[in-house]
């Protein structure tokens, strides 16, 4: 069936740049034009509106997003007491183990965390409270014992050697994996559907799902793949594993994705080259150089796009250094194809000019999270708390990445930040360092066609051209010209030619 959508303006992000209508044939764009529209089986009149290509979110955790929105009030707590009060109210109305996500002590006046005794008093069932970045989980004693975290590296301990309720690294992974096993297949399907619906309601038509088997097991991915065709957004899957055979057996052309080589600034587990400003213990990377090199080399030679998570400058330096090592081992013919693979780094937050240039020389592709800067890049914020003023100021140099010619796309890392691309666009344009700001048009490009390029999908997504997927969002105020993007949301979203959201 051919459907005609008539609006006041259609931004194609291609040539011609602007139209007045878009004709869709099934799931593809047939053409975009101006003047008298062609005939169609169905006509959708959208007077006074502007149409943009559907946004591509390059970093999403669907199930985690659904979990977060079951109890978003945890993220609104402003103290340890507020967290505990919220938890007690939730425990009272739930059965069984309780896992919640979203607290962020960096925004509290008093950044003291709940003690193990306080967590025990909040509930006598297994209780897990994930920090907003997912790299630190608070566990009560019942959860420490039930999840097996006590026998795993990463359990925090006090001066007396007893557990203090904090879990990072492998202990946090083990705990999250245990809580995930308490979800039924139906629960997981509903959480993923709810998250995908939120994406569509914000004009996102394509997501890069960062599957985390170490935290959720392979069942989460299997369930997603079983009903992905029913979701209102198109899903491209990255699996955080070094098991190349498993990924190849799944028929995926990519591996790694959010596979962490370090942790996060908030949990003080990001691998940094100089000590944290607040005296936190210095972490190291999660992989030895040779181990990482073997993974990169084998993944590349298997024809896969390889991605990893790296945030701290030492972690990013290891990734770039290792890719340089792999590149040097290739013959001249293989080197010609290396850059075209667009091997990815997720986050890439703590980088200087040298690392940016070396990554650009390798043709590495970068998935950035602009809303991280809006939340934590301001004076006195999380980055300054952990790294000090000078290092915090240099975080997330989006302008430099674009000027130096790196492939960059934008993701929310939902549920860590809101799955709303216009919030990300606004963050790009209001970076804490004016020299690193993007124009709104640049930010939209990065969040659409830039994201498509990160998954080698620029022939299908990111702009509105004949033959590409019919993915677009309709706004009653043009996002490229609006005075502010605050609270601006689509009135309609179309994904793969389907009307998947209408306000």
GUPA-673927 format. One record per residue (C-alpha): x negated, y, z negated. Coordinates in steps of 0.2 Angstrom, whole numbers, padded with zeros to 4 digits. Example, Ala and Ser with C-alpha at 12.3 -4.5 7.8 and 13.67 -1.06 7.14 Angstrom:
residues 2
+-------+-------+-------+
!     x !     y !     z !
+-------+-------+-------+
! -0062 ! -0022 ! -0039 !
! -0068 ! -0005 ! -0036 !
+-------+-------+-------+
***
This chain:
residues 503
+-------+-------+-------+
!     x !     y !     z !
+-------+-------+-------+
!  0000 !  0000 !  0000 !
! -0006 !  0017 !  0004 !
! -0004 !  0031 ! -0009 !
! -0006 !  0049 ! -0007 !
! -0011 !  0060 ! -0022 !
! -0008 !  0079 ! -0019 !
! -0017 !  0091 ! -0030 !
! -0023 !  0109 ! -0029 !
! -0041 !  0104 ! -0029 !
! -0050 !  0087 ! -0026 !
! -0069 !  0088 ! -0031 !
! -0077 !  0074 ! -0021 !
! -0095 !  0077 ! -0027 !
! -0100 !  0073 ! -0009 !
! -0096 !  0081 !  0008 !
! -0084 !  0089 !  0011 !
! -0085 !  0095 ! -0007 !
! -0067 !  0100 ! -0010 !
! -0051 !  0094 ! -0004 !
! -0032 !  0095 ! -0008 !
! -0027 !  0078 ! -0006 !
! -0034 !  0060 ! -0008 !
! -0027 !  0045 !  0002 !
! -0029 !  0028 ! -0006 !
! -0027 !  0012 !  0003 !
! -0026 ! -0002 ! -0010 !
! -0041 !  0000 ! -0022 !
! -0052 !  0011 ! -0010 !
! -0052 !  0029 ! -0005 !
! -0046 !  0030 !  0013 !
! -0050 !  0049 !  0015 !
! -0050 !  0066 !  0006 !
! -0044 !  0081 !  0016 !
! -0035 !  0098 !  0016 !
! -0020 !  0105 !  0025 !
! -0005 !  0094 !  0031 !
! -0007 !  0077 !  0023 !
! -0005 !  0060 !  0032 !
!  0010 !  0049 !  0029 !
!  0009 !  0036 !  0015 !
!  0020 !  0023 !  0007 !
!  0020 !  0032 ! -0009 !
!  0017 !  0050 ! -0013 !
!  0011 !  0057 ! -0030 !
!  0013 !  0076 ! -0031 !
!  0002 !  0084 ! -0044 !
!  0004 !  0103 ! -0042 !
! -0009 !  0114 ! -0050 !
! -0020 !  0100 ! -0055 !
! -0039 !  0096 ! -0051 !
! -0045 !  0079 ! -0047 !
! -0063 !  0073 ! -0052 !
! -0071 !  0057 ! -0048 !
! -0069 !  0045 ! -0062 !
! -0082 !  0046 ! -0076 !
! -0095 !  0032 ! -0078 !
! -0099 !  0029 ! -0097 !
! -0116 !  0020 ! -0096 !
! -0116 !  0013 ! -0114 !
! -0101 !  0006 ! -0123 !
! -0097 ! -0007 ! -0135 !
! -0079 ! -0012 ! -0132 !
! -0076 ! -0023 ! -0147 !
! -0085 ! -0012 ! -0159 !
! -0075 !  0003 ! -0153 !
! -0059 ! -0006 ! -0156 !
! -0065 ! -0011 ! -0174 !
! -0070 !  0008 ! -0177 !
! -0053 !  0014 ! -0173 !
! -0044 !  0002 ! -0184 !
! -0051 !  0013 ! -0199 !
! -0058 !  0029 ! -0192 !
! -0056 !  0037 ! -0208 !
! -0072 !  0029 ! -0214 !
! -0081 !  0041 ! -0203 !
! -0072 !  0056 ! -0211 !
! -0079 !  0053 ! -0228 !
! -0091 !  0066 ! -0235 !
! -0099 !  0057 ! -0249 !
! -0102 !  0040 ! -0257 !
! -0087 !  0042 ! -0268 !
! -0077 !  0046 ! -0252 !
! -0083 !  0030 ! -0244 !
! -0078 !  0020 ! -0259 !
! -0061 !  0028 ! -0260 !
! -0058 !  0024 ! -0242 !
! -0064 !  0007 ! -0243 !
! -0053 !  0003 ! -0259 !
! -0037 !  0009 ! -0250 !
! -0041 ! -0002 ! -0234 !
! -0046 ! -0018 ! -0245 !
! -0029 ! -0016 ! -0254 !
! -0019 ! -0018 ! -0237 !
! -0030 ! -0031 ! -0229 !
! -0033 ! -0050 ! -0231 !
! -0049 ! -0059 ! -0230 !
! -0066 ! -0052 ! -0226 !
! -0067 ! -0033 ! -0222 !
! -0079 ! -0025 ! -0210 !
! -0079 ! -0006 ! -0206 !
! -0089 !  0006 ! -0196 !
! -0093 !  0024 ! -0195 !
! -0100 !  0032 ! -0211 !
! -0114 !  0045 ! -0209 !
! -0123 !  0051 ! -0224 !
! -0133 !  0064 ! -0214 !
! -0118 !  0075 ! -0214 !
! -0115 !  0074 ! -0233 !
! -0120 !  0087 ! -0245 !
! -0126 !  0073 ! -0257 !
! -0133 !  0059 ! -0246 !
! -0134 !  0046 ! -0260 !
! -0127 !  0029 ! -0254 !
! -0115 !  0018 ! -0263 !
! -0124 !  0006 ! -0275 !
! -0122 ! -0013 ! -0274 !
! -0112 ! -0012 ! -0291 !
! -0101 !  0001 ! -0283 !
! -0098 ! -0010 ! -0267 !
! -0095 ! -0025 ! -0278 !
! -0082 ! -0015 ! -0288 !
! -0073 ! -0009 ! -0272 !
! -0069 ! -0027 ! -0267 !
! -0072 ! -0045 ! -0272 !
! -0071 ! -0052 ! -0255 !
! -0085 ! -0050 ! -0242 !
! -0087 ! -0032 ! -0237 !
! -0098 ! -0024 ! -0224 !
! -0099 ! -0006 ! -0220 !
! -0109 ! -0001 ! -0205 !
! -0118 !  0016 ! -0203 !
! -0112 !  0026 ! -0188 !
! -0127 !  0020 ! -0178 !
! -0125 !  0002 ! -0182 !
! -0143 ! -0001 ! -0188 !
! -0139 !  0000 ! -0207 !
! -0125 ! -0010 ! -0215 !
! -0120 ! -0009 ! -0233 !
! -0115 ! -0026 ! -0240 !
! -0107 ! -0031 ! -0257 !
! -0114 ! -0047 ! -0266 !
! -0100 ! -0058 ! -0259 !
! -0105 ! -0053 ! -0241 !
! -0124 ! -0054 ! -0244 !
! -0121 ! -0072 ! -0250 !
! -0108 ! -0077 ! -0237 !
! -0117 ! -0070 ! -0222 !
! -0134 ! -0078 ! -0226 !
! -0142 ! -0060 ! -0225 !
! -0150 ! -0064 ! -0242 !
! -0162 ! -0077 ! -0233 !
! -0165 ! -0065 ! -0219 !
! -0178 ! -0051 ! -0217 !
! -0171 ! -0034 ! -0218 !
! -0162 ! -0035 ! -0235 !
! -0165 ! -0019 ! -0245 !
! -0172 ! -0022 ! -0263 !
! -0174 ! -0011 ! -0278 !
! -0190 ! -0009 ! -0289 !
! -0184 ! -0024 ! -0298 !
! -0184 ! -0035 ! -0283 !
! -0165 ! -0037 ! -0283 !
! -0154 ! -0033 ! -0268 !
! -0148 ! -0015 ! -0267 !
! -0134 ! -0019 ! -0254 !
! -0143 ! -0012 ! -0239 !
! -0147 ! -0022 ! -0223 !
! -0156 ! -0018 ! -0208 !
! -0164 ! -0027 ! -0194 !
! -0161 ! -0046 ! -0193 !
! -0151 ! -0045 ! -0210 !
! -0139 ! -0033 ! -0202 !
! -0138 ! -0043 ! -0186 !
! -0134 ! -0059 ! -0196 !
! -0121 ! -0050 ! -0207 !
! -0112 ! -0042 ! -0192 !
! -0112 ! -0059 ! -0183 !
! -0104 ! -0068 ! -0198 !
! -0090 ! -0054 ! -0198 !
! -0087 ! -0056 ! -0180 !
! -0084 ! -0075 ! -0182 !
! -0069 ! -0070 ! -0193 !
! -0060 ! -0062 ! -0178 !
! -0049 ! -0073 ! -0168 !
! -0049 ! -0073 ! -0149 !
! -0033 ! -0064 ! -0149 !
! -0040 ! -0051 ! -0161 !
! -0055 ! -0048 ! -0150 !
! -0044 ! -0046 ! -0134 !
! -0034 ! -0033 ! -0143 !
! -0049 ! -0024 ! -0149 !
! -0057 ! -0023 ! -0131 !
! -0040 ! -0018 ! -0123 !
! -0037 ! -0004 ! -0136 !
! -0055 !  0002 ! -0133 !
! -0053 !  0001 ! -0114 !
! -0036 !  0011 ! -0115 !
! -0045 !  0025 ! -0125 !
! -0058 !  0026 ! -0111 !
! -0045 !  0027 ! -0097 !
! -0036 !  0041 ! -0107 !
! -0051 !  0051 ! -0107 !
! -0054 !  0050 ! -0088 !
! -0067 !  0035 ! -0089 !
! -0064 !  0023 ! -0075 !
! -0080 !  0013 ! -0077 !
! -0090 !  0007 ! -0092 !
! -0107 ! -0002 ! -0094 !
! -0103 ! -0014 ! -0108 !
! -0118 ! -0017 ! -0119 !
! -0115 ! -0035 ! -0125 !
! -0124 ! -0039 ! -0141 !
! -0125 ! -0058 ! -0144 !
! -0136 ! -0057 ! -0159 !
! -0122 ! -0047 ! -0168 !
! -0106 ! -0054 ! -0160 !
! -0112 ! -0071 ! -0153 !
! -0108 ! -0076 ! -0135 !
! -0090 ! -0078 ! -0138 !
! -0087 ! -0059 ! -0138 !
! -0094 ! -0059 ! -0120 !
! -0085 ! -0074 ! -0114 !
! -0068 ! -0067 ! -0120 !
! -0072 ! -0050 ! -0111 !
! -0076 ! -0059 ! -0095 !
! -0060 ! -0069 ! -0096 !
! -0048 ! -0054 ! -0096 !
! -0059 ! -0040 ! -0089 !
! -0048 ! -0040 ! -0073 !
! -0033 ! -0035 ! -0084 !
! -0042 ! -0020 ! -0092 !
! -0038 ! -0002 ! -0086 !
! -0057 !  0001 ! -0083 !
! -0070 ! -0008 ! -0072 !
! -0083 ! -0016 ! -0083 !
! -0101 ! -0019 ! -0079 !
! -0109 ! -0030 ! -0091 !
! -0127 ! -0030 ! -0099 !
! -0132 ! -0044 ! -0111 !
! -0144 ! -0040 ! -0125 !
! -0155 ! -0056 ! -0123 !
! -0172 ! -0061 ! -0117 !
! -0164 ! -0078 ! -0111 !
! -0165 ! -0075 ! -0092 !
! -0158 ! -0092 ! -0088 !
! -0142 ! -0088 ! -0098 !
! -0140 ! -0072 ! -0089 !
! -0143 ! -0080 ! -0072 !
! -0131 ! -0094 ! -0076 !
! -0118 ! -0080 ! -0079 !
! -0121 ! -0073 ! -0062 !
! -0127 ! -0056 ! -0068 !
! -0140 ! -0046 ! -0059 !
! -0146 ! -0038 ! -0075 !
! -0152 ! -0042 ! -0092 !
! -0156 ! -0033 ! -0108 !
! -0146 ! -0017 ! -0109 !
! -0146 ! -0012 ! -0127 !
! -0159 ! -0025 ! -0132 !
! -0168 ! -0016 ! -0146 !
! -0187 ! -0014 ! -0146 !
! -0184 ! -0003 ! -0162 !
! -0170 !  0004 ! -0172 !
! -0162 !  0021 ! -0176 !
! -0168 !  0038 ! -0184 !
! -0153 !  0037 ! -0196 !
! -0158 !  0020 ! -0202 !
! -0176 !  0025 ! -0202 !
! -0180 !  0010 ! -0191 !
! -0184 !  0019 ! -0175 !
! -0203 !  0016 ! -0172 !
! -0211 !  0032 ! -0174 !
! -0230 !  0037 ! -0172 !
! -0230 !  0048 ! -0187 !
! -0222 !  0045 ! -0204 !
! -0204 !  0050 ! -0207 !
! -0203 !  0067 ! -0215 !
! -0193 !  0061 ! -0230 !
! -0206 !  0047 ! -0234 !
! -0196 !  0033 ! -0228 !
! -0206 !  0017 ! -0225 !
! -0214 !  0016 ! -0208 !
! -0206 !  0003 ! -0197 !
! -0214 ! -0006 ! -0182 !
! -0208 ! -0012 ! -0166 !
! -0197 ! -0028 ! -0164 !
! -0208 ! -0036 ! -0151 !
! -0227 ! -0039 ! -0149 !
! -0234 ! -0032 ! -0133 !
! -0237 ! -0048 ! -0124 !
! -0220 ! -0055 ! -0129 !
! -0212 ! -0039 ! -0121 !
! -0223 ! -0040 ! -0106 !
! -0218 ! -0058 ! -0102 !
! -0199 ! -0053 ! -0103 !
! -0202 ! -0038 ! -0092 !
! -0212 ! -0048 ! -0079 !
! -0201 ! -0063 ! -0078 !
! -0185 ! -0052 ! -0077 !
! -0192 ! -0042 ! -0063 !
! -0199 ! -0057 ! -0053 !
! -0182 ! -0065 ! -0056 !
! -0174 ! -0051 ! -0046 !
! -0165 ! -0043 ! -0062 !
! -0163 ! -0026 ! -0067 !
! -0171 ! -0026 ! -0085 !
! -0165 ! -0014 ! -0099 !
! -0170 ! -0011 ! -0117 !
! -0165 !  0001 ! -0131 !
! -0179 !  0013 ! -0137 !
! -0178 !  0028 ! -0148 !
! -0194 !  0032 ! -0157 !
! -0209 !  0039 ! -0148 !
! -0219 !  0024 ! -0152 !
! -0206 !  0012 ! -0146 !
! -0204 !  0021 ! -0130 !
! -0223 !  0022 ! -0128 !
! -0223 !  0003 ! -0130 !
! -0209 !  0001 ! -0117 !
! -0218 !  0012 ! -0104 !
! -0235 !  0005 ! -0107 !
! -0228 ! -0012 ! -0105 !
! -0220 ! -0008 ! -0089 !
! -0236 !  0000 ! -0082 !
! -0244 ! -0016 ! -0086 !
! -0232 ! -0026 ! -0076 !
! -0233 ! -0014 ! -0062 !
! -0252 ! -0016 ! -0061 !
! -0250 ! -0035 ! -0060 !
! -0239 ! -0033 ! -0044 !
! -0246 ! -0034 ! -0027 !
! -0243 ! -0019 ! -0015 !
! -0228 ! -0027 ! -0007 !
! -0220 ! -0030 ! -0024 !
! -0224 ! -0012 ! -0030 !
! -0214 ! -0005 ! -0016 !
! -0199 ! -0013 ! -0022 !
! -0202 ! -0010 ! -0041 !
! -0195 !  0008 ! -0041 !
! -0179 !  0003 ! -0032 !
! -0175 ! -0009 ! -0046 !
! -0171 !  0005 ! -0058 !
! -0176 ! -0004 ! -0074 !
! -0167 !  0005 ! -0088 !
! -0171 !  0012 ! -0105 !
! -0156 !  0016 ! -0116 !
! -0157 !  0032 ! -0127 !
! -0175 !  0038 ! -0123 !
! -0173 !  0051 ! -0137 !
! -0190 !  0055 ! -0144 !
! -0202 !  0059 ! -0129 !
! -0215 !  0072 ! -0124 !
! -0220 !  0078 ! -0107 !
! -0233 !  0063 ! -0105 !
! -0220 !  0050 ! -0108 !
! -0207 !  0058 ! -0097 !
! -0220 !  0059 ! -0082 !
! -0226 !  0041 ! -0084 !
! -0208 !  0035 ! -0084 !
! -0204 !  0045 ! -0069 !
! -0219 !  0038 ! -0060 !
! -0212 !  0020 ! -0063 !
! -0195 !  0025 ! -0057 !
! -0187 !  0020 ! -0073 !
! -0168 !  0024 ! -0076 !
! -0163 !  0033 ! -0092 !
! -0146 !  0031 ! -0100 !
! -0144 !  0046 ! -0112 !
! -0131 !  0050 ! -0125 !
! -0128 !  0069 ! -0125 !
! -0116 !  0069 ! -0140 !
! -0131 !  0063 ! -0151 !
! -0138 !  0080 ! -0149 !
! -0122 !  0089 ! -0153 !
! -0120 !  0078 ! -0169 !
! -0137 !  0077 ! -0175 !
! -0149 !  0089 ! -0166 !
! -0144 !  0105 ! -0175 !
! -0155 !  0113 ! -0188 !
! -0153 !  0104 ! -0204 !
! -0146 !  0089 ! -0195 !
! -0151 !  0070 ! -0195 !
! -0166 !  0072 ! -0184 !
! -0173 !  0086 ! -0194 !
! -0170 !  0077 ! -0210 !
! -0179 !  0062 ! -0204 !
! -0192 !  0069 ! -0192 !
! -0195 !  0087 ! -0198 !
! -0191 !  0103 ! -0188 !
! -0205 !  0102 ! -0174 !
! -0201 !  0084 ! -0169 !
! -0182 !  0087 ! -0171 !
! -0183 !  0101 ! -0159 !
! -0191 !  0091 ! -0145 !
! -0178 !  0077 ! -0146 !
! -0167 !  0073 ! -0131 !
! -0175 !  0084 ! -0117 !
! -0161 !  0082 ! -0105 !
! -0167 !  0096 ! -0094 !
! -0184 !  0090 ! -0092 !
! -0178 !  0072 ! -0087 !
! -0168 !  0080 ! -0073 !
! -0181 !  0092 ! -0067 !
! -0194 !  0078 ! -0067 !
! -0183 !  0068 ! -0055 !
! -0179 !  0053 ! -0067 !
! -0163 !  0043 ! -0063 !
! -0151 !  0048 ! -0078 !
! -0134 !  0043 ! -0082 !
! -0123 !  0048 ! -0098 !
! -0116 !  0036 ! -0111 !
! -0106 !  0038 ! -0127 !
! -0113 !  0023 ! -0136 !
! -0095 !  0021 ! -0142 !
! -0091 !  0018 ! -0156 !
! -0106 !  0028 ! -0162 !
! -0099 !  0044 ! -0153 !
! -0082 !  0047 ! -0146 !
! -0078 !  0039 ! -0129 !
! -0074 !  0056 ! -0121 !
! -0085 !  0061 ! -0106 !
! -0080 !  0079 ! -0107 !
! -0087 !  0080 ! -0125 !
! -0103 !  0074 ! -0118 !
! -0102 !  0087 ! -0104 !
! -0100 !  0100 ! -0117 !
! -0115 !  0093 ! -0127 !
! -0126 !  0094 ! -0111 !
! -0122 !  0112 ! -0108 !
! -0125 !  0117 ! -0127 !
! -0141 !  0107 ! -0131 !
! -0149 !  0114 ! -0147 !
! -0164 !  0119 ! -0135 !
! -0158 !  0131 ! -0122 !
! -0172 !  0126 ! -0110 !
! -0165 !  0108 ! -0110 !
! -0147 !  0112 ! -0106 !
! -0138 !  0107 ! -0090 !
! -0126 !  0117 ! -0080 !
! -0108 !  0110 ! -0081 !
! -0109 !  0104 ! -0063 !
! -0125 !  0095 ! -0067 !
! -0118 !  0087 ! -0082 !
! -0103 !  0081 ! -0072 !
! -0114 !  0074 ! -0059 !
! -0125 !  0065 ! -0072 !
! -0109 !  0058 ! -0080 !
! -0101 !  0052 ! -0063 !
! -0113 !  0048 ! -0049 !
! -0128 !  0047 ! -0061 !
! -0120 !  0034 ! -0071 !
! -0115 !  0024 ! -0055 !
! -0133 !  0025 ! -0049 !
! -0140 !  0017 ! -0065 !
! -0130 !  0001 ! -0061 !
! -0134 !  0002 ! -0042 !
! -0116 !  0006 ! -0039 !
! -0117 !  0022 ! -0030 !
! -0110 !  0014 ! -0014 !
! -0094 !  0011 ! -0024 !
! -0092 !  0023 ! -0038 !
! -0097 !  0041 ! -0044 !
! -0089 !  0051 ! -0029 !
! -0074 !  0051 ! -0019 !
! -0078 !  0046 ! -0001 !
! -0070 !  0034 !  0011 !
! -0073 !  0016 !  0007 !
! -0078 !  0019 ! -0011 !
! -0067 !  0014 ! -0026 !
! -0052 !  0024 ! -0029 !
! -0058 !  0030 ! -0047 !
! -0053 !  0047 ! -0052 !
! -0046 !  0058 ! -0066 !
! -0033 !  0072 ! -0064 !
! -0033 !  0087 ! -0075 !
! -0021 !  0102 ! -0077 !
! -0036 !  0113 ! -0079 !
! -0051 !  0111 ! -0068 !
! -0065 !  0105 ! -0079 !
! -0078 !  0113 ! -0068 !
! -0070 !  0130 ! -0070 !
! -0062 !  0130 ! -0087 !
! -0068 !  0142 ! -0100 !
! -0069 !  0128 ! -0113 !
! -0068 !  0109 ! -0112 !
! -0062 !  0108 ! -0130 !
! -0047 !  0096 ! -0131 !
! -0046 !  0095 ! -0112 !
! -0040 !  0078 ! -0107 !
! -0033 !  0070 ! -0091 !
! -0015 !  0070 ! -0086 !
! -0018 !  0054 ! -0076 !
! -0032 !  0042 ! -0073 !
! -0033 !  0030 ! -0058 !
! -0045 !  0016 ! -0058 !
! -0048 !  0004 ! -0043 !
! -0032 !  0012 ! -0036 !
! -0021 !  0008 ! -0051 !
! -0013 !  0022 ! -0061 !
! -0020 !  0016 ! -0078 !
! -0015 !  0032 ! -0088 !
! -0002 !  0045 ! -0088 !
!  0000 !  0058 ! -0101 !
+-------+-------+-------+
***
